[in-house]
Amino acid sequence: MDLGRYIDKNDVQSNYSSMKVQLLLLFLLVSATLKGQVILINNSEGDSVALKKLYIDVVVLDNIATTKMEMHFYNYGSRVLEGELNFPLEQGATVSAFSLDIGGEWREGVVVKKEKATEVFENIVRQNVDPAILEKTVGNNFKTRVYPIFPKEYKKCIVAFDQELSKNDKGHILYNLPMYYKNLLKEFEVHVEIINKSDVEVDSDNALDIQFQDVHESTIANYTAKDTFVQSNLSFTLPQKGKTKKTKSTKGKFSADQFFYVQSQPKAVSKDKKKPSSITFLWDVSAHYKGRDLEKEKELINEYFKWNQNVSVEVKTFNYEVTTSKKFQIRDGNTSKLLQYIEGLEYDGGCKLGEYLSKGIVSEEVWLFSDGISNLSMEALFSFNQPLYTISSSSSVNQAYLSALANQNSGDYLNLSSRSQKDLLEKIKQPAIRFLGIEVINGEVAEVYPSKVALVKKNFAIAGKLKSKEATLKINYGIGGKVMGSEQVTIQSSDKKYEMVEKLWAQKQIDELSELSKQNEEVITNLALKYGIVTDFTSFIVLDNLEDYVTHEIVPPASMRKEYYAKLKEKQEHKTKEMTTRKDRIYASFQEDIKWWENSKDMSEVIRKEKLNKPKSLGQNNRQPLPPREYVSQKKIVSGIVKENGVNQVLPGVQVKLRGTSQSVVTDYQGKFSIEVPLNGILVFTFEGFDSQEVDVHQLSRELLVTMVETIQFSDEFLDEEMIEVGVSRQAPARTQAVESFAITEEFAEETVVEEMEMSDSWGGSADEAADVKRKRKPKKTVKTTLIPYESDAKYLEALKSTEKSRRPSKYYELKKEYKNAPSFYYDVASYFYSEGDQKMAFQVLSNLAEIDLENHEVLRNLGRKLQEFERYEEAEYIFKKLIDLRPFEPQNYRDLALLYVDKGEYQKAVDQYYSIIESEWDADIISRFGNIELIILHEMNNLITKYPKQIDTSKIDARFIHAMPLDVRIVIDWDMLDTDIDLWVIDPINEKCFYSHKNTRIGGRMSNDFTRGYGPEEFRLKHAIEGQYIIKVNYFGSSKQSLFGPVTLRTFLYTSYSNSKEERQELSLQLKKAGKSVYEVGSLDYKIAN
């Protein structure tokens, strides 16, 4: 994370100018060398937010600690600030509480499914209300949003976390909280309580000077300071208890069971293992693992080869595949060549961890250097024929997976961030010790975790349920399945209740399941919801009021539940009826759509005859420019409104200028203007994409109404054949080269869409109607489609294009140093390599998008769509499924997956995805924003049913939603960004524009409803195309947010002969940079009919 980075929100609903700041805290209770980061953010304008008050409360039970931190942030600036608080925790630690100050009262967070938290959070933010979520990101990293922080005011939040404490070199339990804050704390307090009296030693290494004393059954310390700088550790140790190990269970909060927790540590094995003569290094060179601590890895390598001095080493680099392989011979411990090679490696591309890594390895031992994060495929355990050591030096790491992988392959997991080099070296030199299970000597226990063979870590412990008054267990350890030692422990029941023990028992179960988290998602989620734990699939959420909890069906904190359940009952009584009403509404809309299709007539002959009877006339609307004149000194106010011809739509942003001068105004959002001009003035009206207009105001005595006509060009061939009234110039940008496609149907073809459907029942028409259609003879049609490709003007592309082809990969690595954090850089460069035929390099570059932000839905959507374009279907499917996991509340994500299945030829899966959108119970907010999508989904679903009736089972689909509607032309757009409004325009051969406020045209064109809040799709359909040119444009109307990806990415599909055996499809993606009535030409379609 970048300390001090912030983003303007540009929230049009807010009365304040809001900014986003990054607040970083390190809550790593590990080595004292890890320091808490400064929470002070400044910029040149004086805006800053700082931690000003900090209250720390620590409770320790045996070797379990709960740390609660109450933080008060102060906004020194003049604007509302939004903070994002980021903190990593040591593996095994878990966030146990999250609260936010709302209106002067503490509101506790509740745990919900992660995707639910995201959906609700975004919905409420749109209402400009004050919610908060705390979620787990990658590895054991967490983040929460601190908002709003008003100018010259405090914002308060509480975060608490539970942790198993490890032992120091003396065998004493160690608690260590780094606290290094450069800014002055107005108030600072610490309270520590050690349950069950204990001797305490304060660590002398820069520790906070606190004094402990016995109070009743506990040992307590307090510390208070004002106006102080805190740059020390809260650090102390507890001596290990005697050899006779006894512990007490505690009552649970969430169940009536008795829970126990026992820390155990086997004696170290003093005998070194046999030194391997050959080792394979599997070295992760994916972009994400660039954040490794290379110095620590080099230090481990150096120290190891001082012990094992003569070894053959093969280094295999990989990201999503093995990229290079190089062998080294270590002699007398000399690692210089090996380390020099490692230091020069390039890190690029996404990552896959899979069975391919174990192929072809013949060495005696394997070391895997990776963070364990696979972002292009689902995680899976795989086997080696050799012992495997997994090694990570990153703060963002999938430790559960790396531990499980090493455990499965008779090796060990080395976390270079939490252990000393001496300890780590011993782990490699000696055989890995494993927990082999427990034996019950007497009494009864249940659900003990770990429940299977597991690696023994420095702070290894078991947890379970005590089913008798007392139980004695033997904890067995060994090597290679052979018991080498045991530890006996007695557990006694008690009446005490400590929530932390119950939660840590649940956390141990979750840790075991998290070895393959995605496969165990349902079980993990249910445990997390029951015990209030933040996981990969759950988050804390705090809402502003009871109505929000009821609306989103989230059980609130205990103090609000009675009223919540009463209101929820009222809501649920209407739920079934609302679902039925929704499906009826969809059916009614679909029936209306079918009537449009059935009543749509072929207007070709009617339009042709009309044109033949019109005089041929070219020029600027048959009007000559008004002659020059000298303006008089007397003036008057001229007011009016400007509209677009044919659709009665107002035009904002039109320039109204007094001809021959620099005096001008522009029309407002209602198309209105007012300007003071001479009595005989001439006004010139200009707007991009429209003919200019001149108006003489001399005789004008009332409000002026000006109608602008869009600029259109007809081909010379068309002008020769057709009589038109208006002709004006239109040219595509000179720098673009059109991508063209031709489709020619057979002359007088007998084959029709009805024959293609084999008269199936799904067609929706009668057999007589089908036979009548089949007998019709079709004229010959020639279709030429042109989509104008996107060409970025980015400097990095210019640099790449000017480089010799063989050197372009090297040039890319050079450019990446400057643009590594820009998603559009990878998108553009990948597209360029693909266009140049280098598909391998294109995929490698593109896969970096998976590394930039592992959970950013806009980045993932662009990645998935581009992977689909590159025909990397396996990776695209994984990304689209991940997108559904992250945001299952957005129907567009299911449509993206369905479109992928179409490309893969898996039509049944595609239809199932489409129909799931119709059947699903969407939130009211989603229906209000995206409810118009259902008709488009039905069109695409029926297209597949029509073309592939023998491959698709429709028995589970409501027959009301099946009806074939073949078309001559279908055009669809969609885009990648929320809160963004893009409009599809189609201008037909008679110069009539079809768009959101003029949905039906004379020749039968039909536009779908408008999507103003993101994604689309928007659709134009035409059953019978007339001859001539169809121009396709998009109007980037506006956006109320800024995307990490940069410019909004638009996707355009152009179909001809839709739902027909001759169906053709063209697809184009382009980036739109300028919002606000910016019109882009996407392409055209030329239709030629020969009778």
N, C-alpha and C positions, 0 to 999 in steps of 0.2 A: 504493500500500500504506500501511496505517496502522502507524506505528511504535509498538510497545508494545501491540498488540492480541493477546489470547490467548483460548483457549477451553478450558474444562474438558472433559476427555475422558470422565469417568465410566466408565472401563473396569472392568467388574466382575471381570475376570480378573486385574487387576493388584494387587499388594500395596502399590502406592504410589498416591497421588493425582497424576494427571498433568495437565499443562497444555501448551497449545500457544502458542508465541510466534512472532512474526514477526521475522526477522533480515534486515536489508537491507544489501546491499553494492553499491556501484557500481564495476564494473570497466571503465568506459568510458575507453579510451585515446584521448581526444580533447582538447578544450579544457581548460585548467587551471582554468576557471571551474566545472567540474563537480566536486563534492566527494563523497568517500565518506561514506556515512551512518554515524552512531554505531551500534554494535552493543551496545546496553545497554538492557535491558528491565526496568522496575521496576513493581511494583504495591503497593497499600497494605499487603499482607500480608508484604512483604519478599522475595517471590520475584523473582529476577532472574538473567539469564544474560548474560555479557559475554565478548567476545573478550579473552583475556589473553595469548596468545602468538601471534606472527605471524612466519612465515619466508617470504621472497619470493625466488624464484630466476628470473632472466631470462636467456634465451639469444637472441642476435640474429645472424641470418645474412642479410647484405645488408639488405633492408628487410622481413624476416620476423622476428617475435619470438614466442617461446613464454614465457609467464609462468605460473609455478607458485606457488600460494599455499597454504601449510600453515597451517591455522587451528586453534587450541586454544580451545574454549569452556569456560567455567567456570560451574557452577551454584552460586550463593550460597544458594539457598533450601533448603527442607526437603522439597520434592516433586520427583518426576521431571518433567522438562520436555521438551517436543517442540518443536524449532525448525524453522522453514521459512526457508531461506536463499534470497533472491531477488537476482538480479543481471542487469542488461542489458549486452549487449556491442554494440560498434559493428558496423554491417553489414559482413559479410565475415569477422568474427572467429568462431571456432568453438571449442567446448569440446573439448579433446584428451585429457583424462585426469580421472578421478574415483576417489578412493580413500577408504576409511573405516577407522578403527581398530576392529577387532573382536578383543576379548580380548587386547589388547596387540600385535596384528600388523596390518600394513597389508594390506587386501584390495582389489585393483584392481577397478574396475567394468568390465563388459563391455556392449557396445552390442547391444540387442535391439529388436524392433519395439515401438513405444510402447504399443500395446494389450496386448501380452504383458507388458511391465513393470508396467502397472497391475494386470492380473489377478494376477500372481504376488505383487506387493507386498501387495495386499489379502488374498490368501490367507494369506500368512505372518504379517501383522499380526494376523490372527484367532487365530494360534497363540501370540501374545505373544512373537514372536521379533524379531530385530534386523535388518531389511533396510533398504535405502536405494535411492532412485532419483533421478536427475537428468534433468530433461526440459526441452524447449523449450516455451514457452507462446505468447505472441503477439509478432509481430515477431521481434526477436532477443533476447528476454527468456528467462531461464532460472531454474529453481528447483530446490531439492533439500531433502530432509527430513533434519534432524539429530536423531536419536533413538536410544536414550534418553539424556538428559543427567541422570545420577543426582545426588542432592543432594551437595554438597561435593566433586564430582568433575569431571574434564575429559572432553570429547568432542572427538575430533580428526578432521578431514577434510582432504582435498587436492582442490583444483580447479585445473586447468591449461587455458590457452586459447592458441590460435595466432592471430596477427593480422598483416595487412599494414600496415606503418607508412606514414603519409603524410609529406608534406614541409611545412616551414614556409615563411614568406614569403621566406627566403633561399635556398630550394631545398635545404635540408639535411633529411635524414631525421630525424624526430622521434619519440622514445619518451616517453610521458607517462602516469604512473599516479598519479591523485589518491589521497592517503592522509590522511584527516582523521578521527581517532578521538579522541573526547573522554575516553574512559576510559583509565586507566593501563595500559600494556602491561608485563607482567612481563618478557617477553623479546621482542626485535625484532631480526631479522637480514635483511640483503639481500645477495644475491650476483648479480652481473651478469657475463656472459661474452659478448664480441663476437667471434664467429668470424671469422678473418682480421683481422689488426692494423688498427687504424683510429684516426685522431685523434678525440677525443671532447670535446665542450663541454658542461659542466653548465649547464643553464638557470638563470639567476640569479634568476628570479621565484619566490621561496619554494621553491626546490628543496632536496632532501635533500643535505647536504654529503658527497658521496662522492668518493673519489680513484681514478682509473683508472691502471693501469700495464700495460705489455706483459709477457706471460708466454708464452714459446714463440711459437706462431703466433696467439695470441689477445690481446685486451685485456680486462683483468679489474678488477672493483671489488668490495670487501667492506665491509659496514657492520654493526656490532653495538652494541646498546644494551640496558640493563636498567632496569626501573622508569622508563619514559619515556612521555611524551605525544607521539604522532606526529601532526603537523598540517602536513604539507608534501607536495610532489610528488616522486615518483621520476621525474626528468625530465632527459633529455640529448639531444643532437643529434649526428648523424654527417654529415660533409661529403659532398656528392655527388661521385662519381668523375669522372674526366676524360671528354672528348668521345668518345674511342674506347671504345665500349661492348662489354665482354666479360663473360661470365658462365660459370660452370661448372655442369654438371648434377650431380645426385647420384643414388645408387642408392636404389631403393625398399625398403621393409620388407615390403610385401605382395605385391610382384611383382618380377621381375628387370629391369624396365625402368629406363632412365635418365630422370629428370624434371628439367625446367628451369622456372625462374620468372624473368620479366623485368619490372621496373617501367619504365614508359615514360610520358612526358608530352610532348604536342605543344606547340609554341609558341602562345602566346595569339593570337587573332585581334584585331587592333587596331581594325578597322573596325566601327562600330556598325551594327546592322540598321535598316531603315526603321521609324520610330515608327508603331505601329498607331493608327488614329483611333477604334477601338471595341474594347472588351474585355468578355468575359463572365466573371464570377466564378461558378463552381459551388461553393457553400459548404455543406459537410457539417454539418448540424445534428442528426445522430443523437446519441443519449445518450453513446455511447462516446467521441466526439470532443470532448466537453466538457472533456477533459483536455488540450486543446491549449494552447500558449503564445500566447495571443491578443496579448500585447504585442509579441512578435516578428513576428507576422503584420501587425499594424498598422504597425510600424516599417518593414517591407519595402514596404508599400503607400505609406506617406508618402514614402520615399526614391525609389521608382519614379516617382511623380507629380511629384517635383521635376525629374525628367529629361523625362518625357512629360507636359506640364502641361495640355493641352487634349484631353480624351478623353471619349467616351461610355462609361459603365460600366453593364452590367446585372448585377444580383446575383440569381442563382437559388439558392434554398435547397433542400436535398433531404435525405431520409433513405432511405426505400425508394421514394420518389417525389418529384417536384418539388413543393414545398409552397408557395413564394411566388416572385414575380418582381417586382423593382423596379428602375427605371432612374435613373441619376444622371448629371449632366453636370459633369465636373471642369473647372474654369476656373482658369487661373493656378496650378495645383497645389493648389487648396484642396480638401482631402478631409474637412472637418469633418462634413458631412452624411452622407457615405458611412460614415465610421467610427462616427458616432453610431448609425446604423441597425444596423451590425454588432454594436456593443456591446449592443444591446437584444434580440438574437435569443434565442429559446428553443431549448434542445437536448433533443430527446426522440425516442424510437423507435429501432428497429433500422435497419440499413443494408443497402442494395443498391446495388452499382455495376454499371451496365449500359448498354446501348445507348440506353435512354430519355433519358439525359443529353445525348446529342448531337443530339437532335431539336429543330428549330426555332431553331437558333443561326445568326445571320447576321453576327455580329461578325467582326473580322479575327483575333482571338486569344482563346484560352480559358485561364483559370487555374483549376485544380481544387484546392481546399483540402480535404484529407482525409488520414486515416491509411491509406487503402487496404484497410481491413478490412471485408469484406462478410460479415455474419453471418446473412443471411436467404436467401442464394442462393450458388451456386458462382461463384467469381471467373472473369471472362472479359474478354479484351481486346476493345475496340470502337473504332471509327474516327470521327474528326471531319474536317470539311472545312477546319479551321483548325489552325495549330500549337497544341499543348497543352502547358502547363506544369503539372506536378503538384507541389504544395507541401504539406509536412507540418512541424508543429512539435511533434509528440508523441514521447514516448520509446518508445511501443509502436506500431510502424508496419510495414506490409508494403512495405519498400523495393524488393524485387525486382519486385513487381507495379507499383508506381508508376513505377519506372524503365522497365519494359517498355512501359507504357501511353504514357508521354511519348515514348519512342523510336519507337514505332509511328506517332505522330502528329507527327513532325518538331519536337518540343519538347524539354524538359529536365526533370529532376527536381531539386527544390530541398529539401534537408534543412536546415531552419532551426536544428536542434539541433547541427549539426556544422560549420557554415561561418559566416564573418563576413558581416555585412550587405553589406560592400563586395564580397566575392567573389560573393555571391548576386545582387547587382544587376548585376554584369558578365555573369553567366550569362543574365540576361533581356535585357540590352541588346544582347548580341552573339549571332550565330547559333550554334546548338549544334554543337559539334564531335563527330564520331563516329569511332569505330574502324571502318575499312572492310575490314580483313582483313590478311593477311600475304602476302608474296611470298618464296619460298625461292630465295635467290641460289645457294647450293650446299649440299650435304649433304642430309639427309633428316630430317624431323620428322613427328609424327603426333598426332592428337587434341589440337589446340591450342584452348584456350578463353580468351576468347569465340570461338565458332565462327561467329558471324554479326555483322552490324552492331550496334554497341552504343554507348551514351553513354559519353563519356570522363569519368571522375570524377577527383577530385583525386589519388587514389593508384591510378590505372589501371595494370593489369599483365596480362600474358598468361602462361599456363602450358601446358606440353605435354610430349610424350615425344620424346627425342632418339634417332633410329634409326641415326645414323652417329657416327663419332668426333668430327666437328665439323660445324657447320652455321651458315650466315649467313642471317639473315632481314631483310627490310625490313618494318617496321610502318607501315601507311598510315593517314592520318587525312584527314578532309575534311568538307565541308558539302554537304548535299543530294546525296550520292552522288559528288561530284567530289573527287578527291584534291587536298588543299591542302598536304600535307607528309608527310614520312616520317622514320623513324628506323631506322638499321641497327644490328644487334646480332649478335655472334658467340657461339656457344654451344659449349663444349668439354666432352667427357665427363671424368669423374673417378671414382676408386675410393671416394670418401667417401660415407657413408650418413647422410642427415638425413631423418628421418621427416616433419618439418614441411613439406618441399617437396612430397612425395608427397601429403600430406593436403590442402595448399592447392590442388594440381591437382584433386583430387577435389572439394574445396569449390567451386572455380570452375565445375566441371561441374554440381554441385548448384544453385549460384546461378542458372545459366542455365535449368535445368529448373524452378526454383522460381517463375519468372514466372507459370506456371500449375501450381502445385504439385499440386493434386488430380488433374489430368489426367495428371501424370507421377509419380504416387505410387509405382508399382511400381519404376521405374528409380531414383528417388531412394532408395528403401528399400534396394535391392540395393547401391547404391554406399555408402550409409551403413553398412550391416552389414559390408561388406568392409573399409572403411577406418576403421571405428571413429569415426563422426561422429554427433553429436546433431543431428537435424533435426526437422521437423514430425511425422515419422512414426517416429522412433526415440528411444530414451532409454538412458542409462547405468543399470545396476542392479548392486547389490552384495548378495550373499546370504550367509547366516550359515554354511552348511555344504555339503558336497558333495552330500548327499542332496537338498537343495533344488534344486541345479542339475540333478540327474538327474531328479527328479520333474517339473520344468517344462521339461526338455530345452533348457536354456540352456548353451551352451558356456562354461565357467568360465575364469578366468585361466590362463595357460600352466602354472603350477606344479601345477594340479589336473587337467590334461586326460587324462593317461594313465589314471588310475583312473576318471575320468569316462566315457571311451569304453568301458571294460570293463563298467561297470555299466549304461551305456546299451544296450549290445548285449543284455544279459539282459532289460532292460525291453521292448525292441522285439520280442523273440521272442514275447511274450504279447499284443502290441498288436492284431493282426488277430483273434485269438480273442476278446479282450475286446469288440471292436466287434460281432462276430457275436452274442456272448452278450447284449449290450445290446439289439440289435434283436429277439432272441428273447424277451427279458424284456418289451419293449414289446408284442410280439404276444400273449404270454400274458396280460398285463394287459388288452389290448384284447378278447381272446376272452372273458375273464371278464366284462368289461363288456357285451359283446353278450349273453351268457347272462342277465345281470341284466335287460337290456332285454326279451329274449324272454320271460322268465318273469314279468315285471311284470304284475300283474293290476289290473283296475279294481275298486277296493274301495268304490265309491259306494253300491251297494245294500246291501252287508254293513254298512257303517257306519250307513247310514240306519235299517236295521232294528234295529240294536243301540240306537241312540239312542231310538227309539220305545218300547222296552221299559224304559227307565230313568225313574225318577221325576223330575219337574221340581222342582228345588230351587235356590234362590238364597241368597246370603249368604256370610259368611266361613267357608267350610268347615263349615257347620252347627254351628259352635262358638261358645258365648257366652263373653265374657271372664270370667276367674276373678274372683270377688268380692274386694273389698279385704280385707286382713288386716294384723294387727300382727305384725311379725317378733319371734321369740324371740332371746335373746342368744347361745344356743349356736350354734356354726357348724361347717361341714364343707366339705371340698373337693369340688367337682363338676367332673368332667372328661368330655370327650366329643369327638365329631366331627360336623361338619355336612356334609351332602351335598345334591345337587340331585335333585329328584324325577324318577324315570323313567329316568335315565341313569347313576346310581351314580357321579356325578362329585363330588369334594370341592369345597367352596367356601371359599377363603381370603377374609379380610377381612370376615367376617360379625361384626356387633356383638352381643356377648352381655352383656346388662345386667340387673342386679337391679332389678326393677320398683319405681318410686317413689323411686329413688335415682340418684346420678350414678356409682355404681360400675359399671365395665364393663371388658371385655377384647374383643379381636378374635381370630378364628381365624387360625392361621398358614398357611403355604403348603400344608400337608397337611390343612387344614380342622380342625385340632385346637384345643382350648381347655382352660383350667383356671382356675377361679375359686372363691374362698372366699366362702360365703354363709351366711345363717342356715339352721337345719335346716328351717324351713318357708318358705323363700324361693321367689319366683316369678321365673324367668328369661324375659326377652323377647329373641328372636332376630330381628334386622332386617338386611336387605341390599337395596340398591337393585334394583328390578325384580322383587322376590319378596314374597310375603305374609309378614307378621310372624307369629311363632309364640310362644306362651306355654307354659311347662313348669313344673309344680309339682314341686319337688324333695323334698317332705316324705317320700314313701315310696321315694324313689330310693336303691338300694343298689349299683348297678353303673354302669359307664361309659354315658353317655347318647349315643344316636344320634338326631340331629335331621334331618329331611328337609324342605327348603324347596321350596315350590311357586311357580312363576313367575306373576307377575301378568298376567292376560289379561282382555280385555273382548270380549264378543260383541255384535254389533249387535242392536237390539230386534227387527228382522225375523227374525234368525236364532234368537233366543230364543223367538219365537212358534212357529217351525216345528220346532225341535229340542229334545229333552229332554236337559238336561245336568245333571251332578252338581255342578259347581263353577262359580260365576260371580263375577268380581271386577272392580274398576274399572281401566280403562286409558284414558289420554287422551294425545293428541299435544300437544306444547308449544303454548301459546296463540299464540305469536309466529309460528308457521310456517303457511304456506298450502300445502296439498298440491297437487302437480301430478298431475292425474288423466288416465287414458287408458281408453277403452272399446274393446273388440273383440267383435264379435258374429258368430258363425259361422252359416251358413244352416241352417234347420231341415230335418232329414232330408237333409243334403247328400250327393249321390252322389260328388262330387269328393273325392279323398283324396290323401295324399302320394304314393301309388303312381302315380296318374294323372299327378301333377306330374312324376314322374321318367320318365314315358313308358316304363315297364318296362325301363329301361336296365340293362345288366349290372352297373353299379356299385352297384345297390341292395343286393345281398347276399342276397336271398331268391329263391325259385323263382317261376316264372311262375304256378303253381297258387296259391301263397301270396298272390301279388299279386292274382290274380283274386278270391280269397276276401275279401281286405281291401277290394277295390273294391266288392264287393256289399254290404258292411255299411252300414247306415244310421246316421248319427250324430245324436244328440240336439242340440237347440239349446243353445249355451253362451254366456253373457254374462260377459265378463271385465272387471273394473274394476281397473286398476293405479294405485297411488298412490305416488309417491316424494316424500319430504319434502325440499324444497330447503334448501340450506345458506344461512344468513344470518349473515354475520360481524357481530360486535358491535364491530368496530374503530371507534375514534373518527374516523378519517379518512372512513369511510363515512357516519357520522352527519353530519359536516360537509358532505360532498358532497350528501347527500340534502336537507339543509336549505337548500341554495343554489338559487336560481332556475335553471331548466333552461338558459337561454341563457348563464349565467355559469359553468356547471360546468366547462368546459375551463379557464377561468382559475383557478378554485378548485383544480383538479387540479394545475396548475403551482405554485401556492402551497403546497399540501400536500406536493408532491414534494420541496421543499427540506428538509423534516424527515424524510421516509421514503424518500429516494432509494436507500438501500442495503438496503431490505427487500423481497425478492422477493414476499412475500405482499401487499404494498401494490399492486403492479402487477396481480397476479392478481385480487385482490378488486375493484379499481377497474375493470379491464377487463370483468370479469363484470357489474358494475353498469351500465356504459355499454351493454353488449350487451343486457341485460335491458330497458333503456330505449329500445332501438331505434336507438342511435347506433353502428352497426357500424364506421364509419370511425374514430371516436375509440377504440372498444374495441380495434381492431387496433393502433392507434398505441401505446396504453398497454401492451398485452400485449407488443409487440415489444421493449420495454425489457428483458425477461428475457434476450434474446439478448446484451445489452450488459453485464449484471452480472458474469457469469463465463462466458467463452466456452467453457469445457471442463468445467463442472460438470454431471454427468449428471443429477442430480436436478432442477436448474433446467431443463435442456433437455427432460427428459421431461415436465414440467408444461407447458412452452411448447408442445411438439409436440401434446400431447393437447388443450390449450385451442384451439390453432389449428385442429385437426380439428373441434372443437365449433363453432368460428366459421365452418367451411366454407372456411377458407383452406388448401386442399389442397396447393397448390404449395409454400408455405412449410413446411407441416407435413411434407411428404415430404422436403424438404431437411433439416429438423431431425432426423427419425427416421433418415435415412441417416447423418447426422453422428454420431448416438448409436451406431449400429452400428459406425462407424469407430472411435469412442473405446472402445467396449466390445463387441467382437464375440464375447466369451466369455459373454455373457448372453443366453439364448434369448428372454427377455421382450422384448428390443429388436426382434427379428425379428417377434414377434407384434404389437407395436404398428404396425409398418409394414404387416403383413398386414391388420389391422383398418382402416387408412387406405385400402388398396386396395379393400376391400369397400365403404366409403363412396363411393369414386370410381367404383364399378362395374367395376373392373378385376379380375375374379374369377380369371383365370388367374394374374396376378401374385400375388394373395393366396394361392392354393393353392400356388404355387411357394415362397413365403416359409414357409408352414406346413410344407411337407414338408421344406424345408431343415433345420428343427429336428430332425426325425426322423432325417435322413440324416447330420447333422453329427457329428463326433467331438469330444465335449465332454470337458473336463478332469474328472478324478475329483472334484475339489472342487465343481465346478459340478453334477455329477450328484448328489452327496450333498446339495447345498442345494436344487437346483431340478429334480431328476429326476422329480418328480411331475407336471411340466407336460405330459408327452407325451400323456397321455390327453385332456386338455383341448384340446390342439392338434389331435388327431385328430377330436374332436367338431366343432370349428369348421371344419376342412378338409372333413369329410364333409357338413356342412351346406351348403356351397357346391356340392359335387359333386352333392348330391341335388337342389338347386333349379335349378342351371344346367348340366345335363349337356351341352347342345349348345355351350356356350361354353367348356368346360374339357376340355383334353386330359389324360387320366390315364395315358397310355401309359408314362410314366417313374415311376409310383408303384407300389410293391409292392402287388399286388392284395389281400394279406392285410390291408392297412390301410384298405380301402374297405368301408364298410357303413353303410347309412342307419339312423338311430335317431331318428325324430321324437318330439317331446315336447309335452306340454301346457304345461309350465312349465320354464323354465331361468333361473337367477339366477347371476350371476358378479360377483365383486369383484376388483379389483386395486388396487395403491397404488404410491407413487413412491419409497419409501425402503428402503434396505438395512437388514438387522439389525433388522427390525421385524416383530412378530407381530400380525396382525389375523385374527380368526376370524369366519366367516360363520355366522349362526344363522338358521334358518327354522323358525318355529313353525306347525304346520299346524292345520286346524280341529278336530282332536281333541286339541289341546294337547300334541302330542308334538314335542319340539325335535330337529331334525336339525343336528348340528354335528360337529366333528372326532373326538370320542370316542364319538359315537352316530351312525354314518354312514348307517344304513339304518333307515327308519321303517316302521311297519305299513302305511301306505297306499302305500308304494313310493317314498318320497323317498330320494334318495341324495346324500351329500356326498362331495366329492373329498378327497384327502389334505391334511393341514395343511401350510401354508408358514409356518415359524417364523423365517425369516432374510431375509425381504424380498420385496417386489414382488407376490407371488401369482402367478397367479390362484387363487382358490378358487371352486368351482362346486357349485351344487345343481341336481339334475335330478329331474323327476317326469313319468313317461310318462302316467299317468292321474290327473288332478286330481279330487278329490272336492269337493263343494259346500262353500262356507264361506270363511272369511278366513284368509289366510296372512300372517303378520307377519314382516318382514325386519329383522333386527338385525345389528350387528357389535360384536364385543368387541375393543376396542383393548387387547390383552393386555399388550404391552410393547414397548419400544424401547431398544436399547443404544447409540444414537448420537444426535447432534444434527445436524440438517440445516441447511444454509445457507438453504434455502427456508423453514424454520420448521416449522409444524405439518405432519404427514403428510397428504397429499391422497389421499383414497379415491375410486375410481370404481366405480359400480354399474351393471350392465346387467341389465335385467329383460325376458325374452323370453316371449311366449306363442305357442302354435302353432308351436313351433320346428321348422325343416326342413319347413315347410308353406307353401303359397301364401298363407295368411292370417297368416303370421308378423308379429308386432308387436314393436317394440323400444323400450324407454325407457332413457334414460341419465341419470345424475346424478353430479356431483362434489361432494364436501364435504371440509372440513378437520377433522381430529380433533386436538384440542389436548391432551387429557389421557390419558396412557398409564397402564396398570396396572389391568386389570379395569374399564375404563370402557366401559359399554354404550351404544351409540347406536342409535336406531331410524331405519332408512333409509326404510322404506315398507311397503306392504301390497298384497296382491292379493286381490280378492273374486271368487270363482268361483260362478256361478249356473248350474244345469243344469235345463232344462225338458224333461220327457219328452213 
